[in-house]
Amino acid sequence: MKYLHLRLEELLEEHNYTKKKVCSAIDIERTNFNRYYRDEFQRIDANLILKLCEFFDCEPGELFEIREKPED
């Protein structure tokens, strides 16, 4: 089964940012950010996508990746 991966871990590493810096800059609670970071979301708000793209200076396609869930 496939799932949508939000590339936050990779982007943080590429830009050498902390979760705290991103949360502060885009005005999101750390607990909510962590759910996105761990791909524990069902939906994502368009405004959040815009904020992330602006913060990381990227396009929406660079935020997401389709991955295969590992079998249990």
mmCIF file as Biopython writes it, N, C-alpha, C and O atoms, coordinates in Angstrom:
data_model
#
loop_
_atom_site.group_PDB
_atom_site.id
_atom_site.type_symbol
_atom_site.label_atom_id
_atom_site.label_alt_id
_atom_site.label_comp_id
_atom_site.label_asym_id
_atom_site.label_entity_id
_atom_site.label_seq_id
_atom_site.pdbx_PDB_ins_code
_atom_site.Cartn_x
_atom_site.Cartn_y
_atom_site.Cartn_z
_atom_site.occupancy
_atom_site.B_iso_or_equiv
_atom_site.auth_seq_id
_atom_site.auth_asym_id
_atom_site.pdbx_PDB_model_num
ATOM 1   N N  . MET A ? 1  ? 0.836  -1.180 0.000  1.0 0.0 1  A 1 
ATOM 2   C CA . MET A ? 1  ? 0.000  0.000  0.000  1.0 0.0 1  A 1 
ATOM 3   C C  . MET A ? 1  ? 0.883  1.246  0.000  1.0 0.0 1  A 1 
ATOM 4   O O  . MET A ? 1  ? 1.919  1.274  0.663  1.0 0.0 1  A 1 
ATOM 5   N N  . LYS A ? 2  ? 0.485  2.244  -0.721 1.0 0.0 2  A 1 
ATOM 6   C CA . LYS A ? 2  ? 1.275  3.473  -0.837 1.0 0.0 2  A 1 
ATOM 7   C C  . LYS A ? 2  ? 0.730  4.552  0.086  1.0 0.0 2  A 1 
ATOM 8   O O  . LYS A ? 2  ? -0.431 4.529  0.493  1.0 0.0 2  A 1 
ATOM 9   N N  . TYR A ? 3  ? 1.609  5.501  0.403  1.0 0.0 3  A 1 
ATOM 10  C CA . TYR A ? 3  ? 1.200  6.642  1.216  1.0 0.0 3  A 1 
ATOM 11  C C  . TYR A ? 3  ? 1.963  7.888  0.771  1.0 0.0 3  A 1 
ATOM 12  O O  . TYR A ? 3  ? 2.990  7.806  0.097  1.0 0.0 3  A 1 
ATOM 13  N N  . LEU A ? 4  ? 1.433  9.033  1.167  1.0 0.0 4  A 1 
ATOM 14  C CA . LEU A ? 4  ? 2.049  10.302 0.819  1.0 0.0 4  A 1 
ATOM 15  C C  . LEU A ? 4  ? 3.014  10.702 1.929  1.0 0.0 4  A 1 
ATOM 16  O O  . LEU A ? 4  ? 2.614  10.875 3.080  1.0 0.0 4  A 1 
ATOM 17  N N  . HIS A ? 5  ? 4.277  10.847 1.573  1.0 0.0 5  A 1 
ATOM 18  C CA . HIS A ? 5  ? 5.322  11.236 2.524  1.0 0.0 5  A 1 
ATOM 19  C C  . HIS A ? 5  ? 5.586  12.725 2.388  1.0 0.0 5  A 1 
ATOM 20  O O  . HIS A ? 5  ? 5.856  13.224 1.296  1.0 0.0 5  A 1 
ATOM 21  N N  . LEU A ? 6  ? 5.503  13.427 3.510  1.0 0.0 6  A 1 
ATOM 22  C CA . LEU A ? 6  ? 5.847  14.843 3.553  1.0 0.0 6  A 1 
ATOM 23  C C  . LEU A ? 6  ? 7.320  14.942 3.930  1.0 0.0 6  A 1 
ATOM 24  O O  . LEU A ? 6  ? 7.700  14.530 5.026  1.0 0.0 6  A 1 
ATOM 25  N N  . ARG A ? 7  ? 8.139  15.467 3.066  1.0 0.0 7  A 1 
ATOM 26  C CA . ARG A ? 7  ? 9.599  15.413 3.171  1.0 0.0 7  A 1 
ATOM 27  C C  . ARG A ? 7  ? 10.191 16.401 4.185  1.0 0.0 7  A 1 
ATOM 28  O O  . ARG A ? 7  ? 11.227 17.007 3.915  1.0 0.0 7  A 1 
ATOM 29  N N  . LEU A ? 8  ? 9.561  16.567 5.326  1.0 0.0 8  A 1 
ATOM 30  C CA . LEU A ? 8  ? 10.039 17.537 6.306  1.0 0.0 8  A 1 
ATOM 31  C C  . LEU A ? 8  ? 11.408 17.174 6.868  1.0 0.0 8  A 1 
ATOM 32  O O  . LEU A ? 8  ? 12.275 18.038 6.998  1.0 0.0 8  A 1 
ATOM 33  N N  . GLU A ? 9  ? 11.606 15.918 7.196  1.0 0.0 9  A 1 
ATOM 34  C CA . GLU A ? 9  ? 12.902 15.513 7.754  1.0 0.0 9  A 1 
ATOM 35  C C  . GLU A ? 9  ? 14.031 15.841 6.779  1.0 0.0 9  A 1 
ATOM 36  O O  . GLU A ? 9  ? 15.064 16.384 7.172  1.0 0.0 9  A 1 
ATOM 37  N N  . GLU A ? 10 ? 13.830 15.513 5.531  1.0 0.0 10 A 1 
ATOM 38  C CA . GLU A ? 10 ? 14.842 15.754 4.516  1.0 0.0 10 A 1 
ATOM 39  C C  . GLU A ? 10 ? 15.097 17.251 4.317  1.0 0.0 10 A 1 
ATOM 40  O O  . GLU A ? 10 ? 16.243 17.684 4.191  1.0 0.0 10 A 1 
ATOM 41  N N  . LEU A ? 11 ? 14.016 18.034 4.290  1.0 0.0 11 A 1 
ATOM 42  C CA . LEU A ? 11 ? 14.157 19.474 4.084  1.0 0.0 11 A 1 
ATOM 43  C C  . LEU A ? 11 ? 14.839 20.149 5.267  1.0 0.0 11 A 1 
ATOM 44  O O  . LEU A ? 11 ? 15.653 21.055 5.085  1.0 0.0 11 A 1 
ATOM 45  N N  . LEU A ? 12 ? 14.508 19.710 6.477  1.0 0.0 12 A 1 
ATOM 46  C CA . LEU A ? 12 ? 15.179 20.261 7.659  1.0 0.0 12 A 1 
ATOM 47  C C  . LEU A ? 12 ? 16.678 20.003 7.572  1.0 0.0 12 A 1 
ATOM 48  O O  . LEU A ? 12 ? 17.492 20.885 7.844  1.0 0.0 12 A 1 
ATOM 49  N N  . GLU A ? 13 ? 17.022 18.791 7.193  1.0 0.0 13 A 1 
ATOM 50  C CA . GLU A ? 13 ? 18.439 18.425 7.093  1.0 0.0 13 A 1 
ATOM 51  C C  . GLU A ? 13 ? 19.140 19.213 5.983  1.0 0.0 13 A 1 
ATOM 52  O O  . GLU A ? 13 ? 20.243 19.723 6.180  1.0 0.0 13 A 1 
ATOM 53  N N  . GLU A ? 14 ? 18.495 19.309 4.815  1.0 0.0 14 A 1 
ATOM 54  C CA . GLU A ? 14 ? 19.087 20.032 3.685  1.0 0.0 14 A 1 
ATOM 55  C C  . GLU A ? 14 ? 19.377 21.493 4.024  1.0 0.0 14 A 1 
ATOM 56  O O  . GLU A ? 14 ? 20.403 22.042 3.620  1.0 0.0 14 A 1 
ATOM 57  N N  . HIS A ? 15 ? 18.465 22.113 4.769  1.0 0.0 15 A 1 
ATOM 58  C CA . HIS A ? 15 ? 18.587 23.538 5.084  1.0 0.0 15 A 1 
ATOM 59  C C  . HIS A ? 15 ? 19.211 23.800 6.454  1.0 0.0 15 A 1 
ATOM 60  O O  . HIS A ? 15 ? 19.432 24.947 6.841  1.0 0.0 15 A 1 
ATOM 61  N N  . ASN A ? 16 ? 19.487 22.722 7.174  1.0 0.0 16 A 1 
ATOM 62  C CA . ASN A ? 16 ? 20.070 22.828 8.513  1.0 0.0 16 A 1 
ATOM 63  C C  . ASN A ? 16 ? 19.186 23.655 9.451  1.0 0.0 16 A 1 
ATOM 64  O O  . ASN A ? 16 ? 19.674 24.518 10.182 1.0 0.0 16 A 1 
ATOM 65  N N  . TYR A ? 17 ? 17.870 23.375 9.418  1.0 0.0 17 A 1 
ATOM 66  C CA . TYR A ? 17 ? 16.894 24.040 10.281 1.0 0.0 17 A 1 
ATOM 67  C C  . TYR A ? 17 ? 16.461 23.092 11.383 1.0 0.0 17 A 1 
ATOM 68  O O  . TYR A ? 17 ? 16.563 21.872 11.252 1.0 0.0 17 A 1 
ATOM 69  N N  . THR A ? 18 ? 15.978 23.668 12.465 1.0 0.0 18 A 1 
ATOM 70  C CA . THR A ? 18 ? 15.403 22.875 13.550 1.0 0.0 18 A 1 
ATOM 71  C C  . THR A ? 18 ? 13.887 22.905 13.426 1.0 0.0 18 A 1 
ATOM 72  O O  . THR A ? 18 ? 13.318 23.779 12.773 1.0 0.0 18 A 1 
ATOM 73  N N  . LYS A ? 19 ? 13.250 21.938 14.063 1.0 0.0 19 A 1 
ATOM 74  C CA . LYS A ? 19 ? 11.782 21.927 14.100 1.0 0.0 19 A 1 
ATOM 75  C C  . LYS A ? 19 ? 11.276 23.210 14.745 1.0 0.0 19 A 1 
ATOM 76  O O  . LYS A ? 19 ? 10.292 23.798 14.294 1.0 0.0 19 A 1 
ATOM 77  N N  . LYS A ? 20 ? 11.951 23.636 15.797 1.0 0.0 20 A 1 
ATOM 78  C CA . LYS A ? 20 ? 11.551 24.839 16.518 1.0 0.0 20 A 1 
ATOM 79  C C  . LYS A ? 20 ? 11.544 26.055 15.601 1.0 0.0 20 A 1 
ATOM 80  O O  . LYS A ? 20 ? 10.615 26.862 15.644 1.0 0.0 20 A 1 
ATOM 81  N N  . LYS A ? 21 ? 12.570 26.190 14.776 1.0 0.0 21 A 1 
ATOM 82  C CA . LYS A ? 21 ? 12.666 27.323 13.855 1.0 0.0 21 A 1 
ATOM 83  C C  . LYS A ? 21 ? 11.515 27.313 12.854 1.0 0.0 21 A 1 
ATOM 84  O O  . LYS A ? 21 ? 10.905 28.350 12.592 1.0 0.0 21 A 1 
ATOM 85  N N  . VAL A ? 22 ? 11.220 26.137 12.294 1.0 0.0 22 A 1 
ATOM 86  C CA . VAL A ? 22 ? 10.134 26.032 11.311 1.0 0.0 22 A 1 
ATOM 87  C C  . VAL A ? 22 ? 8.795  26.354 11.970 1.0 0.0 22 A 1 
ATOM 88  O O  . VAL A ? 22 ? 8.005  27.131 11.434 1.0 0.0 22 A 1 
ATOM 89  N N  . CYS A ? 23 ? 8.546  25.758 13.122 1.0 0.0 23 A 1 
ATOM 90  C CA . CYS A ? 23 ? 7.267  25.977 13.819 1.0 0.0 23 A 1 
ATOM 91  C C  . CYS A ? 23 ? 7.052  27.452 14.118 1.0 0.0 23 A 1 
ATOM 92  O O  . CYS A ? 23 ? 5.956  27.980 13.932 1.0 0.0 23 A 1 
ATOM 93  N N  . SER A ? 24 ? 8.091  28.103 14.576 1.0 0.0 24 A 1 
ATOM 94  C CA . SER A ? 24 ? 8.003  29.530 14.886 1.0 0.0 24 A 1 
ATOM 95  C C  . SER A ? 24 ? 7.755  30.349 13.622 1.0 0.0 24 A 1 
ATOM 96  O O  . SER A ? 24 ? 6.925  31.259 13.620 1.0 0.0 24 A 1 
ATOM 97  N N  . ALA A ? 25 ? 8.466  30.029 12.564 1.0 0.0 25 A 1 
ATOM 98  C CA . ALA A ? 25 ? 8.368  30.801 11.320 1.0 0.0 25 A 1 
ATOM 99  C C  . ALA A ? 25 ? 7.016  30.664 10.634 1.0 0.0 25 A 1 
ATOM 100 O O  . ALA A ? 25 ? 6.504  31.635 10.078 1.0 0.0 25 A 1 
ATOM 101 N N  . ILE A ? 26 ? 6.434  29.474 10.667 1.0 0.0 26 A 1 
ATOM 102 C CA . ILE A ? 26 ? 5.168  29.274 9.958  1.0 0.0 26 A 1 
ATOM 103 C C  . ILE A ? 26 ? 3.972  29.249 10.899 1.0 0.0 26 A 1 
ATOM 104 O O  . ILE A ? 26 ? 2.842  29.012 10.471 1.0 0.0 26 A 1 
ATOM 105 N N  . ASP A ? 27 ? 4.225  29.494 12.184 1.0 0.0 27 A 1 
ATOM 106 C CA . ASP A ? 27 ? 3.173  29.596 13.194 1.0 0.0 27 A 1 
ATOM 107 C C  . ASP A ? 27 ? 2.321  28.319 13.272 1.0 0.0 27 A 1 
ATOM 108 O O  . ASP A ? 27 ? 1.113  28.337 13.034 1.0 0.0 27 A 1 
ATOM 109 N N  . ILE A ? 28 ? 2.992  27.218 13.612 1.0 0.0 28 A 1 
ATOM 110 C CA . ILE A ? 28 ? 2.313  25.936 13.794 1.0 0.0 28 A 1 
ATOM 111 C C  . ILE A ? 28 ? 2.778  25.347 15.124 1.0 0.0 28 A 1 
ATOM 112 O O  . ILE A ? 28 ? 3.947  25.463 15.493 1.0 0.0 28 A 1 
ATOM 113 N N  . GLU A ? 29 ? 1.857  24.722 15.830 1.0 0.0 29 A 1 
ATOM 114 C CA . GLU A ? 29 ? 2.213  24.098 17.101 1.0 0.0 29 A 1 
ATOM 115 C C  . GLU A ? 29 ? 3.131  22.908 16.848 1.0 0.0 29 A 1 
ATOM 116 O O  . GLU A ? 29 ? 2.995  22.192 15.856 1.0 0.0 29 A 1 
ATOM 117 N N  . ARG A ? 30 ? 4.062  22.721 17.764 1.0 0.0 30 A 1 
ATOM 118 C CA . ARG A ? 30 ? 5.052  21.643 17.610 1.0 0.0 30 A 1 
ATOM 119 C C  . ARG A ? 30 ? 4.380  20.276 17.523 1.0 0.0 30 A 1 
ATOM 120 O O  . ARG A ? 30 ? 4.821  19.432 16.744 1.0 0.0 30 A 1 
ATOM 121 N N  . THR A ? 31 ? 3.322  20.035 18.305 1.0 0.0 31 A 1 
ATOM 122 C CA . THR A ? 31 ? 2.642  18.726 18.260 1.0 0.0 31 A 1 
ATOM 123 C C  . THR A ? 31 ? 2.034  18.477 16.882 1.0 0.0 31 A 1 
ATOM 124 O O  . THR A ? 31 ? 2.093  17.359 16.371 1.0 0.0 31 A 1 
ATOM 125 N N  . ASN A ? 32 ? 1.456  19.502 16.285 1.0 0.0 32 A 1 
ATOM 126 C CA . ASN A ? 32 ? 0.896  19.352 14.935 1.0 0.0 32 A 1 
ATOM 127 C C  . ASN A ? 32 ? 2.003  19.130 13.914 1.0 0.0 32 A 1 
ATOM 128 O O  . ASN A ? 32 ? 1.880  18.286 13.027 1.0 0.0 32 A 1 
ATOM 129 N N  . PHE A ? 33 ? 3.078  19.890 14.044 1.0 0.0 33 A 1 
ATOM 130 C CA . PHE A ? 33 ? 4.213  19.732 13.128 1.0 0.0 33 A 1 
ATOM 131 C C  . PHE A ? 33 ? 4.760  18.306 13.204 1.0 0.0 33 A 1 
ATOM 132 O O  . PHE A ? 33 ? 5.067  17.694 12.182 1.0 0.0 33 A 1 
ATOM 133 N N  . ASN A ? 34 ? 4.875  17.791 14.418 1.0 0.0 34 A 1 
ATOM 134 C CA . ASN A ? 34 ? 5.401  16.432 14.586 1.0 0.0 34 A 1 
ATOM 135 C C  . ASN A ? 34 ? 4.520  15.389 13.909 1.0 0.0 34 A 1 
ATOM 136 O O  . ASN A ? 34 ? 5.041  14.396 13.400 1.0 0.0 34 A 1 
ATOM 137 N N  . ARG A ? 35 ? 3.224  15.579 13.887 1.0 0.0 35 A 1 
ATOM 138 C CA . ARG A ? 35 ? 2.336  14.641 13.172 1.0 0.0 35 A 1 
ATOM 139 C C  . ARG A ? 35 ? 2.630  14.655 11.675 1.0 0.0 35 A 1 
ATOM 140 O O  . ARG A ? 35 ? 2.668  13.606 11.032 1.0 0.0 35 A 1 
ATOM 141 N N  . TYR A ? 36 ? 2.837  15.841 11.131 1.0 0.0 36 A 1 
ATOM 142 C CA . TYR A ? 36 ? 3.203  15.940 9.710  1.0 0.0 36 A 1 
ATOM 143 C C  . TYR A ? 36 ? 4.588  15.343 9.479  1.0 0.0 36 A 1 
ATOM 144 O O  . TYR A ? 36 ? 4.812  14.649 8.488  1.0 0.0 36 A 1 
ATOM 145 N N  . TYR A ? 37 ? 5.496  15.610 10.378 1.0 0.0 37 A 1 
ATOM 146 C CA . TYR A ? 37 ? 6.868  15.111 10.290 1.0 0.0 37 A 1 
ATOM 147 C C  . TYR A ? 37 ? 6.907  13.586 10.249 1.0 0.0 37 A 1 
ATOM 148 O O  . TYR A ? 37 ? 7.725  12.998 9.542  1.0 0.0 37 A 1 
ATOM 149 N N  . ARG A ? 38 ? 6.011  12.945 11.018 1.0 0.0 38 A 1 
ATOM 150 C CA . ARG A ? 38 ? 5.951  11.474 11.085 1.0 0.0 38 A 1 
ATOM 151 C C  . ARG A ? 38 ? 4.970  10.879 10.074 1.0 0.0 38 A 1 
ATOM 152 O O  . ARG A ? 38 ? 4.697  9.680  10.109 1.0 0.0 38 A 1 
ATOM 153 N N  . ASP A ? 39 ? 4.441  11.710 9.175  1.0 0.0 39 A 1 
ATOM 154 C CA . ASP A ? 39 ? 3.465  11.259 8.167  1.0 0.0 39 A 1 
ATOM 155 C C  . ASP A ? 39 ? 2.211  10.687 8.815  1.0 0.0 39 A 1 
ATOM 156 O O  . ASP A ? 39 ? 1.614  9.748  8.288  1.0 0.0 39 A 1 
ATOM 157 N N  . GLU A ? 40 ? 1.811  11.242 9.946  1.0 0.0 40 A 1 
ATOM 158 C CA . GLU A ? 40 ? 0.612  10.795 10.645 1.0 0.0 40 A 1 
ATOM 159 C C  . GLU A ? 40 ? -0.534 11.771 10.394 1.0 0.0 40 A 1 
ATOM 160 O O  . GLU A ? 40 ? -1.118 12.319 11.329 1.0 0.0 40 A 1 
ATOM 161 N N  . PHE A ? 41 ? -0.842 11.975 9.123  1.0 0.0 41 A 1 
ATOM 162 C CA . PHE A ? 41 ? -1.919 12.894 8.755  1.0 0.0 41 A 1 
ATOM 163 C C  . PHE A ? 41 ? -2.780 12.261 7.675  1.0 0.0 41 A 1 
ATOM 164 O O  . PHE A ? 41 ? -2.312 11.435 6.891  1.0 0.0 41 A 1 
ATOM 165 N N  . GLN A ? 42 ? -4.035 12.658 7.647  1.0 0.0 42 A 1 
ATOM 166 C CA . GLN A ? 42 ? -4.957 12.208 6.609  1.0 0.0 42 A 1 
ATOM 167 C C  . GLN A ? 42 ? -5.156 13.289 5.545  1.0 0.0 42 A 1 
ATOM 168 O O  . GLN A ? 42 ? -5.339 13.002 4.362  1.0 0.0 42 A 1 
ATOM 169 N N  . ARG A ? 43 ? -5.115 14.539 6.007  1.0 0.0 43 A 1 
ATOM 170 C CA . ARG A ? 43 ? -5.293 15.682 5.114  1.0 0.0 43 A 1 
ATOM 171 C C  . ARG A ? 43 ? -4.253 16.728 5.469  1.0 0.0 43 A 1 
ATOM 172 O O  . ARG A ? 43 ? -3.712 16.744 6.575  1.0 0.0 43 A 1 
ATOM 173 N N  . ILE A ? 44 ? -3.985 17.601 4.508  1.0 0.0 44 A 1 
ATOM 174 C CA . ILE A ? 44 ? -3.076 18.716 4.778  1.0 0.0 44 A 1 
ATOM 175 C C  . ILE A ? 44 ? -3.690 19.974 4.174  1.0 0.0 44 A 1 
ATOM 176 O O  . ILE A ? 44 ? -4.153 19.973 3.034  1.0 0.0 44 A 1 
ATOM 177 N N  . ASP A ? 45 ? -3.684 21.022 4.946  1.0 0.0 45 A 1 
ATOM 178 C CA . ASP A ? 45 ? -4.295 22.284 4.561  1.0 0.0 45 A 1 
ATOM 179 C C  . ASP A ? 45 ? -3.463 22.983 3.473  1.0 0.0 45 A 1 
ATOM 180 O O  . ASP A ? 45 ? -2.233 23.006 3.537  1.0 0.0 45 A 1 
ATOM 181 N N  . ALA A ? 46 ? -4.139 23.536 2.499  1.0 0.0 46 A 1 
ATOM 182 C CA . ALA A ? 46 ? -3.459 24.231 1.403  1.0 0.0 46 A 1 
ATOM 183 C C  . ALA A ? 46 ? -2.619 25.400 1.918  1.0 0.0 46 A 1 
ATOM 184 O O  . ALA A ? 46 ? -1.545 25.670 1.382  1.0 0.0 46 A 1 
ATOM 185 N N  . ASN A ? 47 ? -3.096 26.093 2.947  1.0 0.0 47 A 1 
ATOM 186 C CA . ASN A ? 47 ? -2.326 27.214 3.503  1.0 0.0 47 A 1 
ATOM 187 C C  . ASN A ? 47 ? -1.025 26.730 4.134  1.0 0.0 47 A 1 
ATOM 188 O O  . ASN A ? 47 ? -0.009 27.422 4.069  1.0 0.0 47 A 1 
ATOM 189 N N  . LEU A ? 48 ? -1.051 25.551 4.741  1.0 0.0 48 A 1 
ATOM 190 C CA . LEU A ? 48 ? 0.167  24.994 5.317  1.0 0.0 48 A 1 
ATOM 191 C C  . LEU A ? 48 ? 1.160  24.649 4.211  1.0 0.0 48 A 1 
ATOM 192 O O  . LEU A ? 48 ? 2.358  24.889 4.357  1.0 0.0 48 A 1 
ATOM 193 N N  . ILE A ? 49 ? 0.676  24.096 3.121  1.0 0.0 49 A 1 
ATOM 194 C CA . ILE A ? 49 ? 1.550  23.792 1.980  1.0 0.0 49 A 1 
ATOM 195 C C  . ILE A ? 49 ? 2.204  25.077 1.478  1.0 0.0 49 A 1 
ATOM 196 O O  . ILE A ? 49 ? 3.405  25.100 1.208  1.0 0.0 49 A 1 
ATOM 197 N N  . LEU A ? 50 ? 1.420  26.143 1.352  1.0 0.0 50 A 1 
ATOM 198 C CA . LEU A ? 50 ? 1.971  27.427 0.894  1.0 0.0 50 A 1 
ATOM 199 C C  . LEU A ? 50 ? 3.032  27.953 1.862  1.0 0.0 50 A 1 
ATOM 200 O O  . LEU A ? 50 ? 4.085  28.428 1.436  1.0 0.0 50 A 1 
ATOM 201 N N  . LYS A ? 51 ? 2.752  27.868 3.162  1.0 0.0 51 A 1 
ATOM 202 C CA . LYS A ? 51 ? 3.712  28.339 4.165  1.0 0.0 51 A 1 
ATOM 203 C C  . LYS A ? 51 ? 5.014  27.533 4.101  1.0 0.0 51 A 1 
ATOM 204 O O  . LYS A ? 51 ? 6.107  28.095 4.177  1.0 0.0 51 A 1 
ATOM 205 N N  . LEU A ? 52 ? 4.884  26.223 3.963  1.0 0.0 52 A 1 
ATOM 206 C CA . LEU A ? 52 ? 6.079  25.377 3.889  1.0 0.0 52 A 1 
ATOM 207 C C  . LEU A ? 52 ? 6.886  25.672 2.625  1.0 0.0 52 A 1 
ATOM 208 O O  . LEU A ? 52 ? 8.114  25.747 2.667  1.0 0.0 52 A 1 
ATOM 209 N N  . CYS A ? 53 ? 6.190  25.836 1.506  1.0 0.0 53 A 1 
ATOM 210 C CA . CYS A ? 53 ? 6.878  26.153 0.249  1.0 0.0 53 A 1 
ATOM 211 C C  . CYS A ? 53 ? 7.603  27.485 0.350  1.0 0.0 53 A 1 
ATOM 212 O O  . CYS A ? 53 ? 8.735  27.620 -0.115 1.0 0.0 53 A 1 
ATOM 213 N N  . GLU A ? 54 ? 6.957  28.459 0.952  1.0 0.0 54 A 1 
ATOM 214 C CA . GLU A ? 54 ? 7.580  29.769 1.106  1.0 0.0 54 A 1 
ATOM 215 C C  . GLU A ? 54 ? 8.792  29.678 2.033  1.0 0.0 54 A 1 
ATOM 216 O O  . GLU A ? 54 ? 9.845  30.248 1.747  1.0 0.0 54 A 1 
ATOM 217 N N  . PHE A ? 55 ? 8.636  28.967 3.130  1.0 0.0 55 A 1 
ATOM 218 C CA . PHE A ? 55 ? 9.723  28.859 4.103  1.0 0.0 55 A 1 
ATOM 219 C C  . PHE A ? 55 ? 10.932 28.127 3.519  1.0 0.0 55 A 1 
ATOM 220 O O  . PHE A ? 55 ? 12.069 28.569 3.682  1.0 0.0 55 A 1 
ATOM 221 N N  . PHE A ? 56 ? 10.681 27.009 2.840  1.0 0.0 56 A 1 
ATOM 222 C CA . PHE A ? 56 ? 11.774 26.209 2.291  1.0 0.0 56 A 1 
ATOM 223 C C  . PHE A ? 56 ? 12.172 26.639 0.871  1.0 0.0 56 A 1 
ATOM 224 O O  . PHE A ? 56 ? 13.082 26.065 0.274  1.0 0.0 56 A 1 
ATOM 225 N N  . ASP A ? 57 ? 11.484 27.649 0.345  1.0 0.0 57 A 1 
ATOM 226 C CA . ASP A ? 57 ? 11.747 28.140 -1.002 1.0 0.0 57 A 1 
ATOM 227 C C  . ASP A ? 57 ? 11.711 26.988 -2.006 1.0 0.0 57 A 1 
ATOM 228 O O  . ASP A ? 57 ? 12.676 26.726 -2.724 1.0 0.0 57 A 1 
ATOM 229 N N  . CYS A ? 58 ? 10.567 26.315 -2.028 1.0 0.0 58 A 1 
ATOM 230 C CA . CYS A ? 58 ? 10.410 25.158 -2.919 1.0 0.0 58 A 1 
ATOM 231 C C  . CYS A ? 58 ? 9.018  25.138 -3.519 1.0 0.0 58 A 1 
ATOM 232 O O  . CYS A ? 58 ? 8.160  25.944 -3.160 1.0 0.0 58 A 1 
ATOM 233 N N  . GLU A ? 59 ? 8.805  24.221 -4.424 1.0 0.0 59 A 1 
ATOM 234 C CA . GLU A ? 59 ? 7.511  24.003 -5.056 1.0 0.0 59 A 1 
ATOM 235 C C  . GLU A ? 59 ? 6.788  22.882 -4.315 1.0 0.0 59 A 1 
ATOM 236 O O  . GLU A ? 59 ? 7.434  22.066 -3.658 1.0 0.0 59 A 1 
ATOM 237 N N  . PRO A ? 60 ? 5.451  22.828 -4.410 1.0 0.0 60 A 1 
ATOM 238 C CA . PRO A ? 60 ? 4.706  21.766 -3.716 1.0 0.0 60 A 1 
ATOM 239 C C  . PRO A ? 60 ? 5.197  20.355 -4.048 1.0 0.0 60 A 1 
ATOM 240 O O  . PRO A ? 60 ? 5.203  19.483 -3.179 1.0 0.0 60 A 1 
ATOM 241 N N  . GLY A ? 61 ? 5.600  20.130 -5.277 1.0 0.0 61 A 1 
ATOM 242 C CA . GLY A ? 61 ? 6.088  18.806 -5.666 1.0 0.0 61 A 1 
ATOM 243 C C  . GLY A ? 61 ? 7.356  18.389 -4.944 1.0 0.0 61 A 1 
ATOM 244 O O  . GLY A ? 61 ? 7.666  17.200 -4.860 1.0 0.0 61 A 1 
ATOM 245 N N  . GLU A ? 62 ? 8.090  19.362 -4.423 1.0 0.0 62 A 1 
ATOM 246 C CA . GLU A ? 62 ? 9.315  19.063 -3.684 1.0 0.0 62 A 1 
ATOM 247 C C  . GLU A ? 62 ? 9.031  18.722 -2.222 1.0 0.0 62 A 1 
ATOM 248 O O  . GLU A ? 62 ? 9.911  18.235 -1.513 1.0 0.0 62 A 1 
ATOM 249 N N  . LEU A ? 63 ? 7.800  18.979 -1.773 1.0 0.0 63 A 1 
ATOM 250 C CA . LEU A ? 63 ? 7.411  18.676 -0.393 1.0 0.0 63 A 1 
ATOM 251 C C  . LEU A ? 63 ? 6.974  17.227 -0.224 1.0 0.0 63 A 1 
ATOM 252 O O  . LEU A ? 63 ? 7.097  16.657 0.860  1.0 0.0 63 A 1 
ATOM 253 N N  . PHE A ? 64 ? 6.467  16.639 -1.292 1.0 0.0 64 A 1 
ATOM 254 C CA . PHE A ? 64 ? 5.823  15.333 -1.188 1.0 0.0 64 A 1 
ATOM 255 C C  . PHE A ? 64 ? 6.523  14.262 -2.006 1.0 0.0 64 A 1 
ATOM 256 O O  . PHE A ? 64 ? 7.226  14.533 -2.979 1.0 0.0 64 A 1 
ATOM 257 N N  . GLU A ? 65 ? 6.295  13.030 -1.562 1.0 0.0 65 A 1 
ATOM 258 C CA . GLU A ? 65 ? 6.847  11.862 -2.245 1.0 0.0 65 A 1 
ATOM 259 C C  . GLU A ? 65 ? 5.883  10.697 -1.986 1.0 0.0 65 A 1 
ATOM 260 O O  . GLU A ? 65 ? 5.385  10.539 -0.871 1.0 0.0 65 A 1 
ATOM 261 N N  . ILE A ? 66 ? 5.627  9.902  -2.992 1.0 0.0 66 A 1 
ATOM 262 C CA . ILE A ? 66 ? 4.795  8.711  -2.802 1.0 0.0 66 A 1 
ATOM 263 C C  . ILE A ? 66 ? 5.714  7.561  -2.432 1.0 0.0 66 A 1 
ATOM 264 O O  . ILE A ? 66 ? 6.691  7.273  -3.124 1.0 0.0 66 A 1 
ATOM 265 N N  . ARG A ? 67 ? 5.382  6.912  -1.327 1.0 0.0 67 A 1 
ATOM 266 C CA . ARG A ? 67 ? 6.208  5.805  -0.834 1.0 0.0 67 A 1 
ATOM 267 C C  . ARG A ? 67 ? 5.358  4.559  -0.630 1.0 0.0 67 A 1 
ATOM 268 O O  . ARG A ? 67 ? 4.136  4.625  -0.502 1.0 0.0 67 A 1 
ATOM 269 N N  . GLU A ? 68 ? 6.034  3.443  -0.603 1.0 0.0 68 A 1 
ATOM 270 C CA . GLU A ? 68 ? 5.398  2.161  -0.338 1.0 0.0 68 A 1 
ATOM 271 C C  . GLU A ? 68 ? 5.503  1.872  1.156  1.0 0.0 68 A 1 
ATOM 272 O O  . GLU A ? 68 ? 6.590  1.938  1.730  1.0 0.0 68 A 1 
ATOM 273 N N  . LYS A ? 69 ? 4.368  1.550  1.788  1.0 0.0 69 A 1 
ATOM 274 C CA . LYS A ? 69 ? 4.394  1.186  3.211  1.0 0.0 69 A 1 
ATOM 275 C C  . LYS A ? 69 ? 5.057  -0.171 3.359  1.0 0.0 69 A 1 
ATOM 276 O O  . LYS A ? 69 ? 4.775  -1.097 2.599  1.0 0.0 69 A 1 
ATOM 277 N N  . PRO A ? 70 ? 5.949  -0.285 4.352  1.0 0.0 70 A 1 
ATOM 278 C CA . PRO A ? 70 ? 6.573  -1.594 4.581  1.0 0.0 70 A 1 
ATOM 279 C C  . PRO A ? 70 ? 5.530  -2.580 5.085  1.0 0.0 70 A 1 
ATOM 280 O O  . PRO A ? 70 ? 4.611  -2.217 5.819  1.0 0.0 70 A 1 
ATOM 281 N N  . GLU A ? 71 ? 5.688  -3.814 4.683  1.0 0.0 71 A 1 
ATOM 282 C CA . GLU A ? 71 ? 4.760  -4.858 5.145  1.0 0.0 71 A 1 
ATOM 283 C C  . GLU A ? 71 ? 5.073  -5.210 6.583  1.0 0.0 71 A 1 
ATOM 284 O O  . GLU A ? 71 ? 6.232  -5.229 6.998  1.0 0.0 71 A 1 
ATOM 285 N N  . ASP A ? 72 ? 4.011  -5.492 7.345  1.0 0.0 72 A 1 
ATOM 286 C CA . ASP A ? 72 ? 4.189  -5.835 8.771  1.0 0.0 72 A 1 
ATOM 287 C C  . ASP A ? 72 ? 4.792  -7.183 8.961  1.0 0.0 72 A 1 
ATOM 288 O O  . ASP A ? 72 ? 5.003  -7.611 10.096 1.0 0.0 72 A 1 
#
